[in-house]
């Protein structure tokens, strides 16, 4: 099964169970689509062997479904 991943941003938190993202019909988002809600750490993770950035940690805070 091929996954169609899209990155969006939370633009408004309505309550503990509902939020608004900046994606919609124009982005081929459909009712029933599922999302992972996360935030990125402020600092990069650095590889101690070569001192290169491995990117930021992703902290998952919830899952969502388009209604």
Order of alpha helices (4+ residues) and beta strands (2+ residues): beta-beta-beta-beta
